[in-house]
Amino acid sequence: MSKIEFSPQQKEQIITKLQKFMSTELDLELGQFDADFLVDFISKEMGSLYYNQGLYDAQAVLVDRMDSLTDAIYQLEKS
C-alpha cells in the first residue's frame, strides 16, 4: 500500500482540528510542530486501519447493490 498523504490544505485542517480537540477536551495546548508530528504519526501507524475499513464499507455497499441488481435481473425473466 502506498503512503497516505494529504494535500497541504487537508493537513492544515487536520492539524487545526487536532489542536482544537486537544485544547477543548484535554486542556492541552499543542503547538504547530507537535501537531504536525502527531498527524504524521497517526497517519503512518493507524491510517491503514481507517483506509482498510473504508474499503470494507465500500465493498459491503457494492455487494448490496450487486444483490439488488441480480434480483432486478431475475424479475425480468420470462416464464
HUNORGI-V375876 format. One record per backbone hydrogen bond with DSSP energy under -1.0 kcal/mol. NH is the residue of the N-H (numbers start at 0). CO is the residue of the C=O. Records with the same first field share a line. If there is no record, write none. Layout:
NH=CO  CO
//
This chain:
10=6
11=7
12=8
13=9
14=10
15=11
16=12
17=13
18=14
19=15
20=16
21=17
22=18
23=19
24=20
25=21
27=21
34=30
35=31
36=32
37=33
38=34
39=35
40=36
41=37
42=38
43=39
44=40
45=41
46=41
49=45
50=46
51=47
52=48
53=49
54=50
55=51
56=52
57=53
58=54
59=55
60=56
61=57
62=58
63=59
64=60
65=61
66=62
67=63
68=64
69=65
70=66
71=67
72=68
73=69
74=70
76=73
//
